[in-house]
Structures are given as structure tokens and as C-alpha cells.
Amino acid sequence: MKTVLDFLRHWAEGQPFRPFTLRLEDGRGILVTRPSHIACSDDGETIAVFLPDDTLEIIAQKSVTSLQEPRV
């Protein structure tokens, strides 16, 4: 069974890349606009996302509840 992390890696490496949103358990959405703006730790427990304002958000993988593609 695929995990959220499996889908995240698939979407982040997809060609062509399509922006997507990480939905978190606290209700926030983190938009990933470019594949170079997201990285996962080797153990998959931590996700780093560079935000549009040039800040870095560090997220525990277990806090991601879903991935959402933008509506077209």
C-alpha cells in the first residue's frame, strides 16, 4: 500500500511537474510550486518546503494528511 510519502515523491518527481498542496493536520495548506522547492529526509520522517516568501517550512511527515492538486 502506498503511503503519503510515496505519493509526495511521485508528484514531486513527475514530468511535467504540476504544483500541489500538502494538507496538514492543523488545517494549513503548503503549496509546492516547483520540484526544487521540496525535499524529504532519507528516513522519510521530515519534509522541507521552500515557500514563495523565501522562508523554509520543516514539516513532520506524519502531520501531512493529504496531497491536493490544484483545480483546473
C-alpha positions as a Python dict, from the first residue, in 0.01 Angstrom:
ca = {
    (1, 'M'): (0, 0, 0),
    (2, 'K'): (134, 342, -96),
    (3, 'T'): (192, 600, 174),
    (4, 'V'): (152, 976, 159),
    (5, 'L'): (530, 993, 126),
    (6, 'D'): (522, 761, -179),
    (7, 'F'): (267, 988, -348),
    (8, 'L'): (461, 1300, -247),
    (9, 'R'): (780, 1170, -408),
    (10, 'H'): (588, 1064, -720),
    (11, 'W'): (425, 1407, -756),
    (12, 'A'): (749, 1596, -681),
    (13, 'E'): (935, 1399, -949),
    (14, 'G'): (653, 1398, -1205),
    (15, 'Q'): (719, 1517, -1559),
    (16, 'P'): (588, 1764, -1634),
    (17, 'F'): (579, 1891, -1279),
    (18, 'R'): (240, 2014, -1158),
    (19, 'P'): (215, 2229, -843),
    (20, 'F'): (39, 2065, -548),
    (21, 'T'): (-61, 2140, -190),
    (22, 'L'): (36, 1950, 122),
    (23, 'R'): (-262, 1948, 360),
    (24, 'L'): (-157, 1935, 724),
    (25, 'E'): (-337, 1810, 1031),
    (26, 'D'): (-355, 2167, 1170),
    (27, 'G'): (-562, 2268, 865),
    (28, 'R'): (-290, 2457, 680),
    (29, 'G'): (-205, 2404, 317),
    (30, 'I'): (154, 2431, 196),
    (31, 'L'): (179, 2498, -178),
    (32, 'V'): (470, 2334, -361),
    (33, 'T'): (528, 2540, -675),
    (34, 'R'): (849, 2383, -808),
    (35, 'P'): (1013, 2042, -767),
    (36, 'S'): (1330, 2208, -640),
    (37, 'H'): (1128, 2359, -353),
    (38, 'I'): (1063, 2031, -172),
    (39, 'A'): (1290, 1769, -16),
    (40, 'C'): (1244, 1468, 210),
    (41, 'S'): (1489, 1336, 465),
    (42, 'D'): (1647, 998, 392),
    (43, 'D'): (1430, 829, 654),
    (44, 'G'): (1115, 999, 521),
    (45, 'E'): (1021, 1146, 857),
    (46, 'T'): (1083, 1511, 766),
    (47, 'I'): (981, 1723, 469),
    (48, 'A'): (1130, 2063, 385),
    (49, 'V'): (945, 2310, 163),
    (50, 'F'): (1072, 2646, 41),
    (51, 'L'): (782, 2891, 43),
    (52, 'P'): (713, 3174, -205),
    (53, 'D'): (836, 3431, 51),
    (54, 'D'): (1179, 3256, 57),
    (55, 'T'): (1125, 3103, 401),
    (56, 'L'): (1173, 2736, 478),
    (57, 'E'): (900, 2523, 635),
    (58, 'I'): (1009, 2200, 808),
    (59, 'I'): (723, 1953, 841),
    (60, 'A'): (692, 1618, 1015),
    (61, 'Q'): (577, 1367, 754),
    (62, 'K'): (318, 1229, 997),
    (63, 'S'): (145, 1570, 1005),
    (64, 'V'): (61, 1553, 631),
    (65, 'T'): (-297, 1436, 595),
    (66, 'S'): (-332, 1460, 218),
    (67, 'L'): (-195, 1593, -109),
    (68, 'Q'): (-411, 1808, -331),
    (69, 'E'): (-370, 1901, -695),
    (70, 'P'): (-487, 2248, -795),
    (71, 'R'): (-824, 2259, -967),
    (72, 'V'): (-802, 2336, -1335),
}
